[in-house]
Amino acid sequence: MAEGNWRELYKAAILELIPELLHIRVKLAEDAINKRLADAKTPRSERKEIESALSTLRELKRLKS
């Protein structure tokens, strides 16, 4: 389940509507994504998905700041 945890946190972040919670959800998602990236066993296809998710989170932060 650890492999999918970042996906759940990412989904929660991009769907968050409450500005006060958005920053928290983005941080949790980023932390989980970075942890997954640190795992040498993460497949290349998932790494591409992760890079896309990180890009989306960066853009979301930029738009909401």
Secondary structure as UniProt FT lines:
FT   HELIX           2..15
FT   HELIX           19..38
FT   TURN            40..41
FT   HELIX           44..64
//
